[in-house]
Amino acid sequence: MSTQSPENFDLIIIGGGPAGYVAAIRAAQLGMKTACVEMRKTYGGTCLNVGCIPSKALLESSEHFHVARNKLAKHGVVISEVKLDLPTMMKRKDAVVRQLTNGIAGLLKKNQVVAINGKGRLTGLQEDRKLVEVTAPDGSRRALSAPRILLATGSEPASLPFLPFDGQTVISSTEALALGQVPQHLVVIGAGVIGLELGSVWLRLGAKVTVIEYLDRVLPPVDRQAGAEIHKALIKQGMEFKLAHKCLGARKENGHLVVEAEELATQAKIALECDVVLVATGRKPYTEGLGLDAVGLAPDKAGRIATDAHYQTQVPGIFAIGDLIAGPMLAHKAEEEGIAAVELMAGQAGHVNYEAIPNVVYTWPELASVGLTEEEAQAKGAEYKVGTFPFMANGRAKTMEETEGLVKVIADARTDRVLGVHIVGPRASDLIPEAVAVMEFGGSAEDIARTCHAHPTLSETVKEAALAVHKRAIHM
């Protein structure tokens, strides 16, 4: 521990990702002297540096490449030769990340947040203050103290014990965003969001992609009907799946990697020769070196930290948010918790409605959802009605030549209150906020159905699905 007297703050936030930097800005707005400690050189966390933003940049670029090669001719745009310039694509991705990380640094400075680069560690409790030591990249140390500490260190890729990361042939999502060349064959372990999104990037750019999934379906947490639509679309695009298969590991053979898997029903074994294996089986909270034991905190078996309704841990004055606590590991969920946590600290009515947090899978077509899946509604014993409407029957989707997918609205059979909305289709991520807003205010399917939607737009599918709840769809 540094012998220097600690610098005093009202709030110290450890972690500068979506949860941490947003909380820091809000805390500063509320008049708190705030420090935000981040071990990366740039703020934004996994999401901005090696997650949400770079992956969406590559998804967008790879979709342009795919459209140019396979779809423009239908629009009468004939291109004789389409070439991939992967270094330029990667350079653009890096530029997008750089612009946004620089933007966050500017926002912290504008709001007078003290941004500290280094590894933050809890070192103990001193009367009503909590002590933090920050080790800078050059090894120097800095002592901080505050009556409140907010832990927002996020998560990291979870490895498999029998298939450890080597950063070259067995990779995590981080390395999958920076491959120097298109693999001939990419094997993805896990048919979740990360696996399908990054698998889509490299599939569009020319790789053969095979996905191994332990369960019998892709995207296990999502509505089964919606997940089936994505599965069907990805098969059509050329992605191959080995569902209900257990990965056994991998071995090197003749300069290649051979991934072994076993079909659960028959125990039949398969061997897939490939260049690269992407392990995308989930993420785990990042608490390494955080010093939880120094203040009497211990994570649970899943690595999460328990908190109360105000995001406070069992140690008064120490709070946790984002991927460190229960709930979906989503950047926007973390941001909302960051704002709510500091508003509650300031005596305001901070609140997060966990029933109205959207989730998006950025494949193409996209999948966006909010609220209960039909399976969850059944498990709760809810009486509900369902309305669906296909993009095939939507005028704007027809003009775009993007007619795959559907909108599904689940409503309470008695009150008509919207319980869940699931959208598989073009720009589903931009359509889901309407459903989120309706659910946030306790709205009904009738509320959506009675709302005038501009024509011709993709959003009309949401209105028609809401009408279909009561068998009143006009265009189907």
N, C-alpha and C positions, 0 to 999 in steps of 0.2 A: 504493500500500500504506500502511496506517495505520502511523504511527511509534510507536504505543503498544506496550508489551510484550504479547505474546500471552497470552491465558488458556490455561492448560494443562489438557488432558483426557486420559483414557486412550483414548477413542474419540470421534471426531467423525463423525456421520452426516449426509450431505447429502441431504435428501429426507425428507419426513414422510408419505409414503403408506403403503400396507399393508406394503411391504418395510421402510421406514425406521422408522416408529414402533414396529412390532412388534420389530424388531431392537434398538431403543433400550431398550425395556422389558426384553427378555431380558438385554441387556448389563448394565443396572442391577441386575437380579436376581443376576447373576454377580459383582457387586462392582465393576464398572467405573464410573469417573466419566465420564458420557456426555453429550454435547451433540447435539441433533437440530435441524438447520437446515432451515427450510421457508419458501419464498418466499410461499406463500399466507398469508392471515391465519389460516386454520384448517387443522388437520392432517387427514389422511385421503387426501390426494392426489386424483388424477383419480377413482379408484374411489368415494370417499365424496362428493366435492364435485360432480363433473360426470360421473359414470359409473355404476358398478354400482348404488349406492343410489338416486339420483334416478330412474334409468331403471326400476328395479324398483318404485319407488313409483308411477310413472305406469303401468307395466304392470298393477299390481294394481288401481289405480283405474279404468283403462280397461276392464279385464276385468269389474269390477263393473258398469260402465255397459253393457257389451255383454250381460252375463248378464241384467240387468234388462230390457233391450229385447227380447232374443231367446230366452232360455231359461227364465225363471221360469214362464211360462205352462204349460209341460209339468209343472211341479211343483205346479200348482194355485194358484200365486200370481199373481193378475191385477193388473197396474198399468195404470191408464188412460192416464197420460202420464208419460214419462220425459224429463227435461230435463238438459242438460249445463251445469254451472256450472264452466267452465274456470278462472277465477281461484281458486275455492275448491280445486280439484284441485291447482293449482300451489302454493297456499299450504300445503296439507298436505304436498306433496313437500318444500318448503323447510323445513318444521318438522321433518320426519324427519331431514333432513340436519343441521339445526342441533343437534338433540338428540344425534346421534351424534358430530358434531365436538366438541361441548362435552364429551362423554364421554371422547373421546381426550385432550383437554387435561387432564381430571381424572386420567386414568390416568398420563400423563407426570409430572404433579405428584406423584401418590401414590408413584411409583417414583423420585422425585428425579432425573428426567432434566431437564437444562437445555434448555428449549425456546427456540429463537432464531428470531425472525421476520425473514427477509431472504433475499437471494440469495447463496448460498454459492459461492465460487470458489477453486479450488486456486491457490496463488501460488508454491509452490516447496518445496524440501526443505532441511532444516537439520539436519545430522548425522543422528540417528536419528528426527527428528521431521518431520512434514509440516505445512505452513502453509496456513491457510485464512483468507480474508477474507470477511466477511459485510457486504453492503450492505443496510441497513435501508430500509423504504419511504420514510423521510424523508431518505434520502441519507447518513445517518451510517454510519460504518464501524467494524467490530469485528474484531480480530485473534485468531485461535484457533490452537492447535497441539496435536498429539497424535501418538503413535507409530503410530497406526492411523487410517485414513480409510475409511469405508464409503460408496460411491457408490450412491444409491438414488433417482435423480431421475425414474424412470419414463419415460413416453412421451407423445406428443401426436398428434392426428389428422394423417394424411398427406394432403396436398392433391394435386390433379392440376394439372400445369403449364398445361394448356389450359382449366382450370375452377377458378381460384383462389377461395378463400373471400372473401366480402364481408360475412359475418355477418348478412345479411338475406334475400337470395334464394338465394345459394349458401352453404350452411351445413355445419358439422361437427356431430358428435354433441352438442357443448356447447350450441349454439343450438337444436338439435332438442328439447332438454329444457325449453326456456323460450319456445316460440312463444306469442304473445299471442292467436292465434286458430287455429281449425282450417283448414288449407289446403283449398281446393277440390280441388286435385290436387298431390300430393307425388310427385316422381320421386326414387327412391333409386338411387344408383350404387353397386353392390356388393351381392351377395346373401349376405354373410357374417353373422356374429352381430349386429353393431351395426345393419346395415341392416334385417335382418328383425325385430329387437326393436323398434326405433324406428318402423319402418314399421307394425308391428302396433299400436302405441299410437295412431297417428293414423288408421289404418284403422278401428279400433274406435270412434273418436270422430267418424267421419263423413267422412273424407277419401277421395278416390280415390287409391290408391297403386299406382304402377308401378315395378317394380324392373328395372334394366338390369344384366346380369351378363355379363362377358366369357366365362366358361366355360359349359359346357353343362349345369350343375347348380347347385343352391343349396348353400350350406354345403360348399364343395369339400373341406375336410379331413376331414369326418365320414364315417362308414360310409355307403356309397352307398345301401343299403336304408333306413337310418334317415333320411338326407337326403331320399329320395324320399317318405317318409311325411309329413315336415314340408311339403314342397313341395305335396303333394296336399291337406293340411289347409288351407294358406294360400290356395290357389286356391279351395277351397270357401268360405272366408271372404270372398272377393272381391278378394284381392290379385292383381295382374296381373304377369306376368313377360315379359321380353324376354331370354331366355337366348341364349348364343352371339352376343351383340351387343357391339360396341365403341362406347363413348361417344366422340363426336367433339368435343363442346363444347356451348356454349349461346349464344344471342343474345337480346337483348331486342327484342320486337316488339309494338306496340300495347298497351303496358302490361303485357305478360306475358313470361314467360321461355319460350323454345322450345329444348328439348334435342334435339340431333341425335345419332343413333346409326346404326350400320351392321351389318347381319347378316353375320356372318363367312363363311358358306357361299355366299351369293349376291351380296354387296356391295350388296344393296338397302338404301336409306337410309330412315329413318323420322324424323319430327319430332313431338315431344310437347310440347304447350303446357301449362304448369303455373304454379303460384304460387311453389313453393319446390323447390330441388334439394338433397337431402342427399347429400353425398359421404361414403361409408362404405367406402372401399377399403383401410382398414387404418390402422395406427398406426406411428410411428417413434420410436426411442429419443430422449429429450430430453437433449442434451448441450450445448446452446447456452450459451455464457458460463461453462461449468464449469471452464475453465482446464486442460484435459487437456494441452495443449501445454507448460504450465509445468512439468509433472513428467515429460514424455517419453512421454505416452500418446496414442494415436491410434485412433479407432474404425475398424471395417472399413467396407466399402462399404454395408452395411445400417445403419450407425450404431451397431453393437453394440461392446462392449468385451470383449476376450478375457480369460478367467480360467482358473485351474487348478482342480483338484478341490476346493480349499479356498476358492474364490471370490476368490483373490488375483490381481491383474493382474501384468503383467511388472515393475511397480515394487513391490518388497517393502514391505508395510505398507499398500498401497492395494488395497482390495477393491471388488467391484461385484456387485450382485444385481438381481433383478427384471427389468423390461423392458429394462434396459441390456445384459443378456447373452442368450445363446442360449436358446431354449425358448419355450413358449407364453406370451403376454402375459396372464397370469391373476393376479388378486390373491392367491389362496390359494397359488399356486406361489411368488409373491414373498415371502409371509409365511414359508413353510417355509424358503426360502433365507435370509431374514433371521435366523431362529433358528439354523439350521445354521451360518451364517457366524460368528456371535459365539460359539457354543459351541465351534467349532473354534479360534477365537482364544484361548479360555480353556482349551484343552487337552482339551476333552471330545469325545465321538464324535458330532458333528453330522452329520446325514445326510438326504438327500432322495431318495426313491425315485421317479424320474421315470417309471417304468412304471406308477405307481399315482396319477397326478394326474387327478382328474375334470375334465370340461369340461361346461358346461351352456349351453343356448340357451333363454332364457326367453320363447319364443313360447308359444302355446297351441294344441295340446298342447306341453309342454316336451320338449326333447331333452337327455338326459344320457348321458354316455359315459365310459368309462375303459379304458385299454389299447389293444390293437390293433384296427383296423378289419379287416373281412374282406379288403379289398384289400391292406392291409399284411401280413396273415398270408400271403396268396398270394405277395406280392412277396418275402417272406423264405423262401419254399419250405417253410413249416411244414405239417405234416400236422395237420389240425384237424377238429373236428366242430362243428356249429352246432345250437343248439336255440332255437326261437322260440315265443312264446306271445302271443296277441292280447288286448288289454284288453276286446275285445268278449265274451270268454268269462269275464270276471272279475265275480263277484257285486257287489263294492263299486263297481266302475266303472259297472255297470248302475244301481245305486241312485243314483249321482251324475249319471247321464245324461252320462257322459264316457267313451265307449268307443273313441275313436280311438287308434290306435297299437299298439305291441307291445314286447315285451322280447326281446332277442337275446343269447344267451350263446355265446361262442366259446371252445372248450376244446381243449387239446392232445389229439390222437387217441390218443397212447400213454400219457401220464401223467395225463390228465384235468385238468391244471392249467388254471385259468381264464386265458385270454389277453386277453379283452376282453369288455365288457358294454355294450350300447347300448339305451337305453330311450327310446321315444317315447310319451308318454302323460301323463295327469294327475299332477302332483306328481312328475315324474321326478327332479327335483332332490333330493327327499327320499328317493327310493328308491335312488339310486346309491351312497350311503355303504356299504351292505351289500356291494356288489360291490367297492368300494375296500378295505374291511377284509379281505375274503376274499383279494384279490390281494396285499395287503400281507403277509399271512402265508403266501403261496404255496399257497392253498387250491384245491380242485378243484370242478368242477361237482357232483360227488357230495356234497361238504360242504354246498353250498347246498341241494341236493335233500333231504338228510337232516335239515336244520334245520327245526324246527317253526315255522311262520309263523301268526300269529293269523288267525282267520277271523271275519268277512269283512274283508279288507284289500286294498289295492292291491298290497302287497308279495308277495302270493301269486303274482302274475304272474312274479316273479323266480324263485320256487321252481319253478313249472311250466315255465319256460323252461330251467332247469337240468335238470329231469327229461327235457325234450324232447331234450337233447343225446344221451341214450341211448334215445330213442324211448319214454319211460316217462311222458309227460305224462298226467295223470288226467282233466282236464277239457277235453280237446280230441281 
